[in-house]
Amino acid sequence: MLDKPASHAAAKTSGPLAGFRIVEFAGIGPGPFACMMLADMGAEVVTLDRVGAGKNMKSVAGRGRKVVELDLKDKAAVGQVLDLLAGADALIEGFRPGVMERLGLGPDVVLARNPKLVYGRMTGWGQEGPLANAAGHDINYISITGALAAIGTKEKPVPPLNLVGDFGGGALYLVVGVLAALLEASKSGKGQVVDTAMCDGAASLMSMFFDMTAIGRWTEGRDQNFLDGGAHFYGVYECSCGNFISIGSIEPQFYALLRKHAGLTDADFDAQMDRKAWPALKAKLTKVFKSKSREEWCKIMEGTDICFAPILTMAEAPKHPHMAARKVFVERHGVTQPAPAPRFSRTPSAIREPEKADISQLAGAWKR
């Protein structure tokens, strides 16, 4: 059974970021997701959206905000924004380079008004470079980092949803950067610009693979390394029911358990780390897993040290006993959604409902 989120009154001051004030310029993808995380962790986030935008107040990524609609082409509105930013701790925007400057809200102007402000910028290509002003999406940003080329089948790369660029290399690096700058500002009294680019973050996520390449443990290409589906002991297998399971039996002791529980007595399986043997062993293991249903394999392997898990759909995931026990998902407005993460023992995060707000009243309340 899914838990209901805490009420607005109970959640109002909850979270380790309670008391921090953040202004978000409405956008799509990584910016809203980053602000959702900051709001879940207790920050007061005010989203500035265009007039008539009609923001979905039940949105998952839009939860926990105060929403203000205004016309940023109106100089009077820009003045109100500057008044609001004078009392803010951080700003987050995701426009193309130069847009905020043309609006009269660039870093020089804003930091002159509030020297302690952290100015978070979220783009795909970064604030400078040959591609800085070109359009793009997650799939493009991860293409030039080496990440997309390493993900997929032997025949071609496969987009890993938009998890690696937008959210992994974008939103999470933005959150880390803004929090680091807020921490530094609390000591120095000075703000700064945080230039977060998805191509930067996605490249950073590839650090381990550049490391393994340097020591000869990683081969360029797909479906030929021990983490990209090439190894028989780390991959996805179809069951007799048409559903799938995953195994990650890398370490010798885990591989031994895989052999024991799957009945892999064939001596050929002794050659666990022989890359030349992997295709044939994968073919044999494919037949083994196809002999039983996913449910049957769960009864045999789940909870052991094989490193096993059923591959669940978004509809199935909230019902899994482990996910249900940890209350990983909640229901809000009839929509099942992930609960706030990570978890804090003393200042727990909580979902707060968004609400319409007046920018003049907010600026007055935030006045330092």
C-alpha positions as CSV (number, residue, x, y, z in Angstrom):
1,M,0.0,0.0,0.0
2,L,1.4,3.4,-0.9
3,D,1.8,6.1,1.7
4,K,0.2,9.5,1.4
5,P,2.7,12.4,1.5
6,A,2.7,14.5,4.6
7,S,0.2,17.4,4.8
8,H,1.3,20.9,3.8
9,A,1.2,22.1,7.4
10,A,3.3,19.2,8.6
11,A,5.8,19.4,5.8
12,K,6.2,23.2,5.7
13,T,9.5,23.4,7.6
14,S,10.7,19.9,7.1
15,G,14.0,19.0,5.5
16,P,17.7,20.0,5.9
17,L,17.3,23.0,3.6
18,A,14.5,24.6,5.5
19,G,15.1,28.3,5.6
20,F,16.9,28.5,2.2
21,R,15.2,30.5,-0.5
22,I,15.6,29.6,-4.2
23,V,14.2,31.3,-7.3
24,E,13.6,29.0,-10.3
25,F,13.1,30.3,-13.8
26,A,10.6,27.8,-15.3
27,G,12.1,25.4,-17.7
28,I,12.0,21.7,-18.7
29,G,13.9,18.6,-17.8
30,P,16.8,18.9,-15.4
31,G,16.1,22.3,-13.9
32,P,12.6,21.4,-12.5
33,F,13.9,18.0,-11.3
34,A,16.7,19.7,-9.4
35,C,14.3,22.2,-7.9
36,M,12.0,19.3,-7.0
37,M,14.8,17.7,-5.0
38,L,15.7,21.0,-3.3
39,A,12.0,21.6,-2.4
40,D,11.6,18.1,-1.1
41,M,14.7,18.8,1.1
42,G,12.9,21.8,2.6
43,A,14.0,24.8,0.5
44,E,11.4,27.5,-0.2
45,V,11.4,27.4,-4.0
46,V,9.6,30.1,-6.0
47,T,9.0,29.3,-9.7
48,L,8.7,32.2,-12.1
49,D,6.7,31.2,-15.1
50,R,5.2,33.1,-18.1
51,V,1.8,34.6,-17.9
52,G,-0.9,32.1,-18.8
53,A,1.4,29.1,-18.5
54,G,-1.2,27.2,-16.4
55,K,1.3,25.2,-14.5
56,N,0.1,21.7,-13.6
57,M,-0.1,21.9,-9.8
58,K,-0.3,18.1,-9.6
59,S,3.0,17.6,-11.5
60,V,5.6,15.3,-9.9
61,A,8.6,17.4,-10.8
62,G,6.7,20.6,-10.0
63,R,5.8,19.7,-6.4
64,G,6.7,21.9,-3.5
65,R,6.8,25.3,-5.3
66,K,5.3,28.7,-4.9
67,V,4.4,29.7,-8.4
68,V,4.4,33.2,-9.8
69,E,3.3,34.1,-13.4
70,L,4.8,37.3,-14.9
71,D,6.1,38.8,-18.1
72,L,9.9,39.0,-18.0
73,K,9.8,41.3,-21.1
74,D,8.1,43.9,-18.8
75,K,10.7,46.1,-17.1
76,A,8.5,46.5,-14.1
77,A,8.3,42.7,-13.7
78,V,12.1,42.5,-14.0
79,G,12.3,45.0,-11.2
80,Q,10.1,42.8,-9.0
81,V,12.3,39.8,-9.8
82,L,15.4,41.7,-8.7
83,D,13.6,42.7,-5.5
84,L,12.8,39.0,-4.9
85,L,16.4,37.9,-5.7
86,A,17.8,40.4,-3.2
87,G,16.5,38.2,-0.5
88,A,17.2,34.8,-2.2
89,D,20.0,32.4,-1.5
90,A,20.1,30.9,-5.0
91,L,18.8,31.3,-8.5
92,I,18.4,28.4,-11.0
93,E,17.8,29.0,-14.7
94,G,18.0,26.8,-17.8
95,F,17.9,29.2,-20.7
96,R,20.4,29.3,-23.6
97,P,23.5,31.4,-22.9
98,G,22.8,35.1,-23.1
99,V,19.1,35.0,-22.5
100,M,19.2,36.0,-18.8
101,E,21.6,38.8,-19.7
102,R,19.2,40.1,-22.4
103,L,16.4,40.1,-19.8
104,G,18.5,42.3,-17.5
105,L,18.9,39.4,-15.0
106,G,22.5,38.2,-15.8
107,P,25.0,37.3,-13.1
108,D,26.6,40.8,-13.1
109,V,23.3,42.6,-12.4
110,V,22.0,40.1,-9.9
111,L,25.2,39.6,-7.9
112,A,25.6,43.4,-7.7
113,R,22.2,43.4,-6.0
114,N,22.8,40.4,-3.9
115,P,26.6,39.5,-3.6
116,K,25.9,36.3,-1.6
117,L,23.6,34.8,-4.2
118,V,24.4,31.4,-5.8
119,Y,23.6,31.7,-9.5
120,G,22.9,28.2,-10.9
121,R,22.9,27.8,-14.7
122,M,21.7,24.6,-16.4
123,T,22.5,24.0,-20.1
124,G,23.3,21.1,-22.3
125,W,26.5,22.4,-23.9
126,G,27.7,24.9,-21.2
127,Q,28.1,28.7,-21.2
128,E,30.8,28.7,-23.8
129,G,32.3,26.6,-26.5
130,P,31.5,26.1,-30.2
131,L,28.1,24.4,-29.5
132,A,27.1,26.7,-26.6
133,N,24.2,28.3,-28.5
134,A,23.1,25.3,-30.5
135,A,19.9,23.4,-29.7
136,G,20.1,19.9,-28.3
137,H,18.7,17.3,-26.1
138,D,20.0,14.6,-23.7
139,I,20.8,12.2,-26.5
140,N,23.1,14.8,-28.1
141,Y,24.8,15.8,-25.0
142,I,25.7,12.3,-24.0
143,S,26.8,11.5,-27.6
144,I,29.9,13.5,-27.4
145,T,31.1,12.2,-24.0
146,G,31.7,8.6,-24.9
147,A,28.7,7.5,-22.8
148,L,26.1,6.7,-25.5
149,A,28.7,4.9,-27.6
150,A,29.2,2.5,-24.7
151,I,25.6,1.7,-24.1
152,G,23.5,-0.6,-26.1
153,T,23.7,-3.7,-28.3
154,K,26.6,-4.8,-30.4
155,E,24.7,-3.5,-33.5
156,K,24.1,0.1,-32.3
157,P,24.0,2.4,-29.3
158,V,20.7,2.5,-27.4
159,P,19.5,5.7,-25.6
160,P,19.3,5.1,-21.8
161,L,16.1,7.1,-21.6
162,N,17.2,10.7,-20.7
163,L,18.7,9.6,-17.4
164,V,22.4,10.1,-18.1
165,G,22.3,13.6,-19.6
166,D,19.2,15.4,-18.2
167,F,19.1,13.9,-14.8
168,G,22.3,12.2,-13.9
169,G,24.8,14.5,-15.6
170,G,22.5,17.6,-15.4
171,A,20.1,17.9,-12.5
172,L,22.2,16.0,-9.9
173,Y,25.4,17.9,-10.8
174,L,23.3,21.1,-10.6
175,V,22.1,20.2,-7.1
176,V,25.6,19.3,-5.9
177,G,27.1,22.5,-7.4
178,V,24.4,24.7,-5.9
179,L,24.7,23.1,-2.4
180,A,28.5,23.3,-2.5
181,A,28.3,27.0,-3.5
182,L,25.8,27.7,-0.7
183,L,28.1,26.1,1.8
184,E,31.0,28.2,0.6
185,A,28.9,31.3,0.6
186,S,28.0,30.7,4.2
187,K,31.7,31.0,5.0
188,S,32.9,33.7,2.5
189,G,29.8,35.8,2.3
190,K,30.2,35.7,-1.5
191,G,28.1,34.1,-4.1
192,Q,29.2,32.8,-7.5
193,V,28.0,31.3,-10.8
194,V,27.6,27.5,-11.0
195,D,27.9,26.5,-14.7
196,T,26.3,23.1,-15.0
197,A,26.4,21.5,-18.4
198,M,25.0,18.1,-19.2
199,C,27.9,17.2,-21.4
200,D,30.3,18.0,-18.4
201,G,28.3,15.9,-16.0
202,A,27.8,13.0,-18.4
203,A,31.6,13.0,-19.0
204,S,32.2,13.0,-15.3
205,L,29.9,10.0,-14.8
206,M,32.2,8.1,-17.2
207,S,35.3,8.5,-14.9
208,M,35.4,4.9,-13.9
209,F,35.4,3.7,-17.5
210,F,38.2,6.1,-18.5
211,D,40.1,4.7,-15.6
212,M,39.5,1.1,-16.6
213,T,40.4,1.8,-20.2
214,A,43.7,3.3,-19.0
215,I,44.6,0.1,-17.2
216,G,43.5,-2.2,-20.0
217,R,40.3,-3.5,-18.4
218,W,37.8,-1.9,-20.8
219,T,37.5,-2.3,-24.6
220,E,35.9,0.3,-26.9
221,G,32.6,-0.9,-28.1
222,R,29.5,-2.5,-26.7
223,D,28.4,-5.9,-25.5
224,Q,32.0,-7.1,-25.0
225,N,32.9,-5.8,-21.5
226,F,31.9,-7.1,-18.1
227,L,29.4,-4.3,-17.4
228,D,28.0,-3.6,-20.8
229,G,26.2,-7.0,-21.4
230,G,29.2,-8.7,-22.9
231,A,29.8,-11.0,-19.9
232,H,27.4,-13.9,-19.3
233,F,27.4,-13.3,-15.5
234,Y,26.3,-9.6,-15.7
235,G,23.3,-9.1,-17.9
236,V,19.6,-9.5,-18.7
237,Y,17.8,-12.7,-19.4
238,E,14.4,-13.6,-20.6
239,C,12.3,-16.1,-18.7
240,S,9.7,-18.6,-20.0
241,C,6.9,-16.2,-19.2
242,G,8.3,-13.5,-21.4
243,N,9.4,-11.4,-18.4
244,F,13.1,-10.6,-17.6
245,I,15.5,-10.9,-14.8
246,S,19.0,-9.4,-14.1
247,I,22.1,-10.9,-12.7
248,G,25.4,-9.3,-11.6
249,S,27.5,-12.1,-10.3
250,I,30.9,-10.5,-10.8
251,E,32.8,-11.6,-7.7
252,P,33.9,-15.3,-7.5
253,Q,31.8,-16.1,-4.4
254,F,28.6,-14.6,-6.1
255,Y,29.4,-16.4,-9.3
256,A,29.7,-19.7,-7.4
257,L,26.2,-19.1,-5.9
258,L,24.9,-18.4,-9.4
259,R,26.2,-21.7,-10.6
260,K,24.8,-23.6,-7.6
261,H,21.3,-22.2,-7.8
262,A,21.1,-22.3,-11.6
263,G,22.5,-25.8,-11.8
264,L,25.5,-24.7,-13.9
265,T,27.6,-27.9,-13.5
266,D,29.1,-27.7,-17.0
267,A,32.9,-27.3,-16.6
268,D,32.8,-24.6,-19.4
269,F,31.5,-22.3,-16.7
270,D,34.8,-22.5,-14.9
271,A,36.2,-19.9,-17.3
272,Q,34.3,-17.0,-15.8
273,M,36.7,-14.3,-16.8
274,D,37.7,-15.7,-20.2
275,R,36.3,-13.1,-22.6
276,K,36.5,-15.6,-25.5
277,A,34.2,-18.0,-23.7
278,W,31.6,-15.4,-22.9
279,P,29.4,-15.6,-26.0
280,A,29.1,-19.4,-25.7
281,L,28.4,-19.2,-22.0
282,K,25.8,-16.5,-22.5
283,A,24.0,-18.7,-25.0
284,K,23.9,-21.6,-22.5
285,L,22.7,-19.4,-19.7
286,T,20.0,-17.9,-22.0
287,K,18.6,-21.4,-22.3
288,V,18.8,-22.1,-18.6
289,F,16.9,-18.9,-17.6
290,K,14.3,-19.5,-20.4
291,S,13.4,-22.8,-18.7
292,K,11.6,-21.2,-15.8
293,S,9.3,-18.2,-15.2
294,R,10.4,-15.0,-13.6
295,E,8.4,-15.9,-10.5
296,E,10.1,-19.3,-10.3
297,W,13.6,-17.7,-10.6
298,C,12.6,-15.1,-7.9
299,K,11.8,-18.0,-5.5
300,I,15.1,-19.6,-6.2
301,M,17.4,-16.6,-6.3
302,E,15.9,-13.4,-4.8
303,G,17.5,-12.5,-1.5
304,T,20.6,-14.5,-2.0
305,D,24.1,-13.1,-2.7
306,I,23.9,-14.1,-6.4
307,C,23.2,-10.4,-7.1
308,F,19.8,-11.0,-8.7
309,A,16.6,-9.0,-9.2
310,P,13.5,-9.3,-11.4
311,I,13.2,-6.6,-14.0
312,L,10.0,-4.8,-13.1
313,T,7.9,-2.3,-15.0
314,M,7.0,1.1,-13.6
315,A,3.6,-0.3,-12.7
316,E,5.1,-3.3,-11.0
317,A,7.9,-1.6,-9.1
318,P,5.8,0.0,-6.3
319,K,4.3,-3.3,-5.5
320,H,7.6,-5.1,-4.9
321,P,7.9,-6.1,-1.2
322,H,11.3,-4.3,-0.8
323,M,10.1,-1.1,-2.4
324,A,6.8,-1.2,-0.5
325,A,8.6,-1.9,2.9
326,R,10.9,1.1,2.3
327,K,8.0,3.3,1.1
328,V,10.0,4.2,-2.0
329,F,6.8,5.3,-3.8
330,V,3.9,7.4,-2.6
331,E,0.5,8.4,-4.1
332,R,-0.4,12.0,-4.6
333,H,-3.5,13.3,-6.4
334,G,-4.0,9.7,-7.6
335,V,-0.5,9.6,-9.2
336,T,2.1,7.1,-8.1
337,Q,5.5,8.8,-7.8
338,P,8.9,8.4,-6.2
339,A,9.2,9.6,-2.6
340,P,11.8,12.2,-1.7
341,A,15.4,10.9,-1.7
342,P,17.9,10.7,0.0
343,R,16.7,10.1,3.6
344,F,17.7,12.2,6.6
345,S,17.4,10.9,10.1
346,R,16.8,14.2,12.0
347,T,15.4,16.5,9.3
348,P,13.4,14.3,7.0
349,S,12.4,15.5,3.5
350,A,8.8,15.7,2.6
351,I,6.5,16.4,-0.3
352,R,4.8,19.8,-0.1
353,E,2.0,21.0,-2.4
354,P,2.7,23.8,-4.9
355,E,0.7,27.0,-4.5
356,K,0.1,30.3,-6.4
357,A,1.9,33.3,-4.9
358,D,2.3,37.0,-5.3
359,I,5.8,38.2,-6.1
360,S,5.5,41.5,-4.2
361,Q,4.4,39.8,-1.0
362,L,7.2,37.2,-1.4
363,A,9.8,40.0,-1.9
364,G,8.6,41.7,1.2
365,A,8.7,38.5,3.2
366,W,12.2,37.7,2.0
367,K,13.6,41.2,2.6
368,R,16.8,41.0,4.6
